[in-house]
Amino acid sequence: MQKARLKISSTDIDKLNEICSSIIDIAKKSKVKIYGPIPFPTQKLKLTTRKAPDGEGKASFDNFEMRIHKRVIDLGVDEKALRLVMRVQIPEKVNLSIEIIE
């Protein structure tokens, strides 16, 4: 049986959950088997920089962090459902990739 695997990633968790819920609604309306959304571990990118630009003075640091949230959804292959999923409005900060697996 073929499945469509949707990989969704974003730095904004609220927008990611909105996209996941809209895809789940589409799958329920078209009566397609759905597995997920399966949450993956959050990837944390950390950057530490020194506040003083010239290296003199107090050694104080700034810490910056960016979190990347990921979800995977498996859908049973149905042409109508996939077309509806491709029409979903995706915000700029959300990445969505679709691949067909067997």
C-alpha positions as CSV (number, residue, x, y, z in Angstrom):
1,M,0.0,0.0,0.0
2,Q,1.3,3.4,-0.9
3,K,1.4,6.3,1.5
4,A,2.2,10.0,1.3
5,R,4.6,11.2,3.9
6,L,4.2,14.8,4.9
7,K,7.2,16.3,6.7
8,I,6.4,19.6,8.4
9,S,8.9,21.8,10.2
10,S,8.8,25.3,11.7
11,T,10.2,27.6,14.2
12,D,6.7,28.7,15.2
13,I,4.9,25.9,17.1
14,D,1.4,27.6,16.7
15,K,1.6,27.8,13.0
16,L,2.9,24.2,12.8
17,N,-0.1,23.0,14.8
18,E,-2.5,24.9,12.7
19,I,-1.2,23.3,9.5
20,C,-1.3,19.8,11.2
21,S,-4.9,20.3,12.2
22,S,-6.0,21.5,8.8
23,I,-4.4,18.4,7.2
24,I,-6.1,16.2,9.7
25,D,-9.5,17.8,8.9
26,I,-8.9,17.2,5.1
27,A,-8.1,13.6,5.8
28,K,-11.2,13.0,7.9
29,K,-13.4,14.7,5.3
30,S,-12.0,12.6,2.5
31,K,-12.0,9.4,4.7
32,V,-8.4,8.6,4.1
33,K,-6.3,6.6,6.6
34,I,-4.1,8.9,8.6
35,Y,-1.1,8.2,10.9
36,G,0.1,11.1,13.0
37,P,1.0,13.8,13.5
38,I,4.1,12.2,15.0
39,P,6.2,14.8,16.9
40,F,10.0,14.6,16.5
41,P,12.4,16.0,19.1
42,T,12.8,19.7,19.0
43,Q,16.1,20.8,17.6
44,K,17.7,23.6,19.6
45,L,20.3,25.8,17.8
46,K,22.3,27.9,20.4
47,L,24.6,30.8,19.8
48,T,26.6,32.6,22.4
49,T,28.1,36.0,21.6
50,R,30.1,38.5,23.7
51,K,28.4,41.8,24.4
52,A,31.6,43.9,24.2
53,P,32.6,44.3,20.5
54,D,36.3,45.1,21.1
55,G,37.2,42.4,23.8
56,E,37.9,45.0,26.5
57,G,35.9,45.5,29.7
58,K,33.5,43.2,31.4
59,A,33.2,39.6,30.0
60,S,29.4,39.5,29.6
61,F,27.7,37.3,27.1
62,D,24.4,37.1,25.2
63,N,22.7,33.7,24.6
64,F,20.4,33.2,21.6
65,E,18.4,30.1,20.9
66,M,16.2,29.0,17.9
67,R,14.0,26.0,18.2
68,I,12.9,23.9,15.2
69,H,9.8,21.8,15.7
70,K,9.1,18.9,13.4
71,R,6.0,16.7,12.7
72,V,5.4,13.7,10.3
73,I,2.0,12.7,9.0
74,D,1.4,9.6,6.9
75,L,-1.7,9.7,4.6
76,G,-3.1,6.9,2.5
77,V,-2.6,7.8,-1.1
78,D,-5.8,9.4,-2.5
79,E,-5.5,11.9,-5.4
80,K,-8.3,14.1,-4.2
81,A,-7.0,14.3,-0.6
82,L,-3.4,15.2,-1.8
83,R,-4.8,17.9,-4.1
84,L,-6.6,19.4,-1.1
85,V,-3.5,19.2,1.0
86,M,-1.5,21.0,-1.6
87,R,-4.0,23.9,-1.7
88,V,-3.6,24.6,2.1
89,Q,-2.2,28.1,2.7
90,I,1.3,27.6,4.2
91,P,2.9,30.5,6.1
92,E,6.4,31.6,5.4
93,K,8.0,30.1,8.5
94,V,6.6,26.6,7.8
95,N,8.3,24.0,5.6
96,L,6.3,21.2,4.1
97,S,7.6,18.4,2.0
98,I,5.5,15.6,0.5
99,E,6.9,12.3,-0.7
100,I,5.3,9.0,-1.8
101,I,6.5,5.9,-0.1
102,E,5.6,2.2,-0.5
